[in-house]
Amino acid sequence: MNAELIKLLEPVSKEEQRILDGNRQIDKEIYATGRGFTIDSSKMLEKGHLIDIRTHTRFVAFPAHKHNYIEIMYMCKGETRHIVDGGTEILLGQGELLFFNQFSTHEILPAGREDLGINFIILPEFFDEVLPMLGKENVLSNFIISTLRQNAESAAYLHFKVADVLPVQNLVENLVWSLKNQQPNYRQINQTTMGLLFMQLINYTDMIDQNQPGQYHNYLAMKTLKYIEENYKTASLTDLAVEMNQSVSNLSKLIRNITGSTFKELLQTKRLNQAVHLLSHTSLSITDIIYMVGYDNTSYFYRIFKEKYGMSPKEFRSMENKDV
């Protein structure tokens, strides 16, 4: 990370100084209200803000907690050790990103002075503004964001080992700088930068930590969705099973359990989305479009298109052109 940003972020905070002075416990009142330890976004964010950052509190263990927002932790330098849901230990190294959903419980072991981490505090509605950038009904980005919103044990976190991915590092640095400086148009800049960050992370789903069973399932789902995204015209479950060293039946079951849809349904969604894009933005014939998205049976295409959109492709195109 840029040396000037490091210099801005690394000074000992008032909370950390109190800890160094001998009070070796986290003051929960700074973070939460009521019983238990759920960190409250209203204490972390200014009113009206959907996203902000704070440096992780060092020198003492941060006890097990939940939060009513989505959290992303990024290590500027050094490392931190996290324990998720009472059992899984994660080592977060310099330049890596750790996404926590709203329902996971995690604690953080003591960090030293040179272990500088940043917590991004993000309300779920922030992503409602980011999603349109990623493409209408983009199944891969939708899956990642829904993973962060859902209450599922296997989806408690996503660990991206992207320390060597320069565009990801640059975008995180830009986001930190924007949040710290809040120049004019900072809201739009933050949303745009986060959208670009997600676009890059979608390209590097193979860098998700696969060592834990739940993480492997997330990796498998995103590998499937990325495969469909890039190969929708010729994609086949058999070819994907060979690529992933899985049996067709086992892979089919895993995809259904993780995504809630069959491989065929996911592929059909992608193909229809692409057909809609071509109908709306090109003058290609409908027959050519049907072929380009991977179908050779026009009658079948017309039937599934009408089932989803309630009209024929020709009617859809006419309606889109009418609205222009």
C-alpha positions in Angstrom: 0.0 0.0 0.0 1.0 3.6 -0.6 3.4 4.9 2.0 1.4 8.0 2.6 -1.7 6.0 3.3 0.2 3.7 5.7 1.4 6.8 7.5 -2.1 8.0 7.8 -3.5 4.8 9.1 -0.9 3.4 11.4 -0.8 5.9 14.4 -1.9 4.4 17.7 -5.6 5.3 18.3 -7.1 6.5 21.6 -8.5 3.0 22.2 -5.2 1.4 21.5 -3.4 3.8 23.8 -5.8 2.9 26.6 -5.0 -0.8 26.0 -1.2 -0.1 26.0 -1.7 1.8 29.3 -3.0 -1.4 30.9 -6.7 -1.7 30.2 -6.4 -5.0 28.3 -10.0 -5.4 27.2 -12.1 -4.1 24.3 -14.6 -1.6 25.4 -17.8 -3.1 24.0 -19.7 0.1 24.5 -17.8 1.7 21.7 -19.2 -0.9 19.3 -22.5 -2.3 20.5 -25.7 -1.6 22.4 -27.7 -4.1 24.5 -26.8 -7.6 25.5 -24.4 -9.9 23.6 -21.7 -8.5 21.3 -23.2 -7.6 18.0 -21.3 -4.6 16.5 -23.9 -2.0 15.6 -23.6 -0.2 12.3 -25.2 2.9 13.9 -22.1 3.2 16.1 -19.7 2.6 13.2 -21.3 4.7 10.5 -22.3 8.4 10.4 -26.0 8.8 9.8 -26.8 8.5 6.1 -23.6 6.8 5.2 -23.6 3.3 3.7 -19.9 2.6 3.9 -16.9 3.6 5.9 -13.6 2.3 7.2 -11.7 2.0 10.5 -8.4 0.5 11.4 -8.5 -2.8 13.3 -7.8 -2.4 17.0 -4.3 -3.9 17.8 -2.5 -5.1 20.9 -5.4 -7.2 22.4 -7.7 -10.0 21.3 -10.9 -8.9 19.8 -13.6 -11.2 21.3 -16.1 -13.2 19.4 -18.8 -11.0 17.9 -21.3 -10.6 15.1 -22.3 -7.5 13.2 -25.4 -6.2 11.6 -23.6 -5.2 8.4 -21.2 -6.7 5.9 -17.6 -6.5 6.8 -14.5 -6.7 4.6 -11.1 -6.8 6.2 -8.0 -5.9 4.3 -4.4 -6.2 5.5 -2.2 -3.2 4.6 0.8 -4.9 6.2 1.5 -7.8 8.6 -1.1 -10.4 9.3 -4.0 -11.2 11.6 -5.5 -14.5 12.8 -9.3 -15.0 12.8 -11.4 -17.7 14.3 -14.8 -18.0 12.5 -17.9 -19.6 14.2 -15.8 -20.9 17.0 -13.6 -23.3 15.0 -12.2 -22.3 11.7 -8.8 -20.4 11.9 -7.9 -18.1 9.1 -4.5 -16.4 8.6 -5.1 -13.1 6.7 -1.9 -12.0 5.1 -0.7 -8.7 3.7 -2.7 -7.7 0.6 -5.5 -10.3 1.2 -9.2 -9.6 1.6 -11.6 -11.3 4.0 -15.3 -10.9 3.5 -17.7 -11.7 6.4 -21.4 -12.0 6.0 -23.9 -10.5 8.4 -24.4 -13.7 10.4 -20.9 -15.1 11.0 -19.3 -15.0 14.4 -15.6 -14.3 14.5 -12.8 -13.3 16.9 -9.4 -11.9 16.1 -6.3 -12.9 17.9 -4.0 -10.0 19.1 -2.3 -8.0 16.4 1.1 -6.4 16.8 2.0 -2.8 16.1 3.1 -3.7 12.5 0.0 -5.7 11.8 -2.1 -3.0 10.1 -5.6 -4.0 9.0 -8.6 -2.1 7.8 -12.2 -2.9 8.4 -14.7 -1.8 5.7 -18.1 -1.4 7.3 -20.8 -1.8 4.6 -24.6 -1.7 4.8 -26.2 -4.3 2.5 -28.1 -1.6 0.5 -24.7 -0.2 -0.6 -24.5 -3.2 -2.9 -27.9 -2.4 -4.4 -26.1 0.6 -6.1 -23.1 -1.5 -7.1 -24.9 -4.5 -8.7 -26.1 -2.6 -11.8 -22.5 -1.9 -12.7 -21.8 -5.6 -12.8 -24.4 -6.4 -15.5 -28.1 -7.0 -15.2 -28.8 -10.5 -13.7 -25.1 -11.4 -13.6 -25.3 -14.7 -11.9 -21.7 -14.7 -10.6 -21.8 -11.3 -8.9 -25.3 -12.0 -7.6 -24.0 -15.2 -6.0 -21.1 -13.4 -4.3 -23.3 -10.7 -2.9 -26.0 -13.1 -1.8 -23.3 -15.1 -0.1 -22.5 -12.1 2.0 -26.2 -11.5 2.9 -27.4 -15.0 3.7 -27.4 -16.9 6.9 -25.6 -20.1 6.0 -22.8 -21.8 7.9 -20.8 -22.6 4.7 -21.1 -19.0 3.5 -19.8 -17.3 6.6 -16.8 -15.8 4.8 -14.9 -15.5 1.6 -11.1 -15.3 1.7 -9.5 -13.9 -1.4 -5.7 -14.4 -1.6 -5.1 -11.6 -4.0 -1.9 -10.0 -2.7 -0.2 -10.3 -6.0 -3.1 -9.0 -8.1 -2.1 -5.5 -9.0 -5.6 -4.1 -10.1 -7.2 -5.4 -6.9 -4.5 -3.8 -4.8 -4.9 -0.5 -6.7 -8.7 -0.5 -6.3 -8.6 -1.2 -2.6 -6.0 1.6 -2.2 -8.2 4.0 -4.2 -11.2 3.1 -2.1 -9.3 3.7 1.2 -8.1 7.0 -0.1 -11.6 8.1 -1.2 -13.2 7.1 2.2 -10.5 8.9 4.1 -10.6 12.1 2.0 -14.2 12.4 0.9 -13.6 14.6 -2.1 -16.6 15.9 -4.1 -18.7 13.1 -5.6 -17.2 10.7 -3.1 -20.4 8.6 -2.9 -20.4 7.9 -6.6 -16.6 7.3 -6.6 -17.0 4.8 -3.7 -19.7 2.9 -5.5 -17.9 2.9 -8.8 -14.6 1.8 -7.2 -16.4 -1.1 -5.3 -18.1 -2.1 -8.5 -14.7 -2.3 -10.3 -13.2 -4.2 -7.4 -16.0 -6.8 -7.7 -15.4 -7.0 -11.4 -11.8 -7.8 -10.7 -12.6 -10.3 -7.9 -14.9 -12.1 -10.3 -11.9 -12.7 -12.6 -9.9 -14.2 -9.7 -12.4 -16.6 -8.0 -9.7 -19.2 -8.4 -7.8 -17.3 -5.6 -10.5 -18.0 -3.0 -9.0 -20.0 -0.2 -10.2 -23.6 -0.8 -8.8 -25.3 2.3 -12.0 -25.3 4.3 -15.0 -27.4 3.1 -17.4 -24.5 3.0 -15.0 -22.4 1.1 -14.4 -25.2 -1.4 -18.1 -25.3 -2.0 -18.2 -21.5 -2.6 -15.2 -21.9 -4.9 -16.9 -24.7 -6.8 -20.1 -22.7 -7.3 -18.2 -19.7 -8.5 -16.0 -21.8 -10.8 -19.2 -23.2 -12.3 -20.8 -19.8 -12.8 -17.6 -18.3 -14.3 -17.4 -21.3 -16.7 -21.0 -20.7 -17.8 -20.3 -16.9 -18.1 -17.3 -17.5 -20.4 -18.5 -20.6 -22.3 -22.3 -20.3 -22.4 -22.5 -21.2 -26.2 -20.9 -24.6 -25.8 -20.9 -25.2 -22.0 -21.7 -28.7 -20.8 -21.9 -30.3 -17.4 -19.8 -33.2 -18.6 -16.9 -31.0 -19.7 -17.0 -29.1 -16.5 -17.0 -32.3 -14.4 -13.9 -33.4 -16.2 -12.2 -30.1 -15.7 -13.0 -30.1 -12.0 -12.2 -33.8 -11.5 -15.7 -34.6 -10.3 -18.3 -37.1 -11.4 -21.2 -35.6 -13.4 -23.8 -36.8 -10.8 -21.8 -35.4 -7.8 -21.1 -32.1 -9.5 -24.7 -31.8 -10.5 -25.8 -32.3 -6.9 -23.3 -29.9 -5.4 -24.3 -27.2 -7.9 -28.0 -27.6 -7.0 -27.3 -27.6 -3.3 -25.1 -24.5 -3.3 -26.8 -22.3 -5.9 -30.4 -23.5 -5.6 -30.5 -24.1 -9.4 -29.4 -26.9 -11.7 -26.6 -26.5 -14.2 -29.2 -26.5 -17.0 -31.1 -23.7 -15.3 -28.0 -21.6 -14.7 -26.9 -22.1 -18.3 -30.4 -21.2 -19.6 -30.4 -18.0 -17.5 -27.1 -16.9 -19.0 -28.1 -17.7 -22.5 -31.4 -15.9 -22.2 -29.7 -12.9 -20.6 -27.3 -12.8 -23.5 -30.1 -13.1 -26.0 -31.9 -10.2 -24.4 -28.7 -8.1 -24.7 -28.4 -8.9 -28.3 -32.0 -8.2 -29.1 -31.8 -4.8 -27.3 -28.4 -3.6 -28.6 -27.9 -5.1 -32.1 -29.8 -5.5 -35.3 -28.9 -9.2 -35.7 -31.6 -11.5 -36.9 -33.4 -13.5 -34.2 -32.3 -16.7 -35.9 -28.6 -15.5 -35.7 -29.1 -14.6 -32.0 -30.5 -18.0 -31.2 -27.5 -19.6 -32.7 -25.0 -17.2 -31.1 -26.3 -17.9 -27.6 -26.0 -21.7 -28.0 -29.3 -23.0 -29.3 -29.9 -24.8 -32.6 -33.6 -25.6 -31.9 -35.5 -22.4 -32.6 -38.9 -23.7 -31.5 -37.4 -24.6 -28.1 -35.8 -21.2 -27.8 -39.1 -19.4 -28.6 -40.9 -21.5 -26.0 -38.5 -20.9 -23.1 -38.1 -17.2 -24.0 -41.9 -16.7 -23.8 -42.1 -18.6 -20.6 -39.6 -16.2 -19.0 -40.5 -12.9 -20.6 -44.2 -13.4 -21.5 -43.7 -12.4 -25.1 -41.9 -13.5 -28.2 -38.3 -12.3 -29.1 -39.8 -10.2 -31.8 -42.3 -8.5 -29.5 -39.5 -8.0 -26.9 -37.3 -6.2 -29.5 -40.2 -4.1 -30.7 -40.9 -3.0 -27.1 -37.3 -2.2 -26.4 -37.0 -0.1 -29.6 -40.2 1.7 -28.7 -38.7 2.8 -25.4 -35.6 4.2 -26.9 
